[in-house]
Amino acid sequence: MTDTLRKRFHTAHNNLRNFGERWRKKLLQTYDCDLEAGAQQHASGCSLRASSSSSRKDVGENTRVIAGVNRYPELAAEKSLIFCVDFVLNYRFLSPTRIL
C-alpha cells in the first residue's frame, strides 16, 4: 500500500470512529505498518477466516473480499474504503458528511 492510501485509510478510519457521536470523542487511532504487514500476510493466504487474535493483540479486524482487482492493490484499497464509508452511512442510518 502506498503512503497516500495509508493516510487516507487512517484519516477516514478516525473520522468514522467519531462520526455521529458528537457527545463523546473516541480515541484516535495511530497507523501501524507492522499490523498492516501481518494483515496482508494473512489475507494472502485467502482463507476467508479471521486471523488469530494473538497476532493482533487488542486490535479488532474487519474482513471483506474485493473481487476483480488482484492486479491493482490501490483500486482494491479504494473500493474497501468506499465500502466502509457506505456501511457506516447506510447501515447506521447516518447522514452524509465529509469523511474521506
C-alpha positions in Angstrom: 0.0 0.0 0.0 1.2 3.5 -0.7 1.8 6.2 1.9 -1.0 8.2 0.2 -3.5 5.3 0.7 -2.3 4.7 4.3 -3.0 8.3 5.1 -6.5 8.2 3.5 -7.4 5.0 5.4 -6.1 6.4 8.7 -7.9 9.7 8.3 -11.2 8.0 7.2 -11.0 5.5 10.0 -10.6 8.1 12.7 -13.4 10.2 11.1 -15.7 7.2 11.0 -14.9 6.4 14.7 -16.2 9.8 15.7 -18.9 10.2 13.2 -22.4 10.7 14.7 -21.0 10.6 18.3 -20.8 14.3 19.0 -21.4 13.8 22.7 -18.1 12.0 23.1 -14.9 11.7 21.2 -13.3 8.3 20.8 -9.6 8.0 21.0 -7.9 8.5 17.6 -6.0 5.5 16.2 -2.4 5.5 15.1 -1.3 3.7 11.9 0.8 0.6 12.5 2.7 -0.7 9.5 3.7 -3.9 11.3 0.0 -4.6 11.8 -0.7 -3.9 8.1 2.1 -6.3 7.1 0.6 -9.1 9.3 -2.9 -8.4 7.9 -1.5 -8.6 4.3 0.3 -11.8 5.0 -2.9 -13.4 6.4 -5.0 -12.1 3.5 -2.6 -13.5 1.0 -3.5 -17.0 2.3 -7.1 -16.5 1.0 -8.6 -18.4 4.0 -11.5 -16.1 4.3 -11.3 -16.6 8.1 -10.3 -14.1 10.7 -6.7 -14.1 11.8 -5.7 -15.3 15.2 -6.4 -12.7 17.8 -2.9 -13.3 19.3 -1.4 -11.9 16.1 -3.2 -8.6 16.7 -3.4 -8.1 20.4 -6.1 -5.6 21.5 -7.0 -4.9 17.8 -10.2 -5.8 16.1 -10.5 -7.0 12.5 -12.8 -6.5 9.6 -12.8 -8.7 6.5 -14.0 -8.0 3.0 -13.4 -9.7 -0.3 -13.0 -7.2 -3.1 -13.3 -9.2 -6.4 -11.6 -8.4 -9.7 -8.8 -6.1 -8.5 -6.0 -8.5 -7.7 -3.6 -6.8 -10.1 -4.4 -3.3 -8.7 -3.9 -3.1 -5.0 -4.6 0.6 -4.9 -8.0 0.0 -6.5 -8.8 -2.8 -4.0 -7.9 -0.4 -1.2 -10.0 2.4 -2.6 -13.0 0.0 -3.0 -12.6 -1.3 0.5 -12.5 2.3 1.9 -15.7 3.1 -0.1 -17.4 0.0 1.3 -16.6 1.0 4.9 -17.9 4.5 4.4 -21.0 3.2 2.7 -21.6 0.8 5.5 -21.5 3.5 8.2 -23.7 5.9 6.2 -26.3 3.4 5.2 -26.5 0.8 7.9 -26.2 3.1 10.8 -28.7 5.5 9.2 -26.4 8.5 9.5 -26.5 11.5 7.2 -23.5 12.1 4.8 -20.6 14.2 5.8 -17.0 14.7 4.6 -15.4 11.5 5.8 -12.7 10.8 3.2 
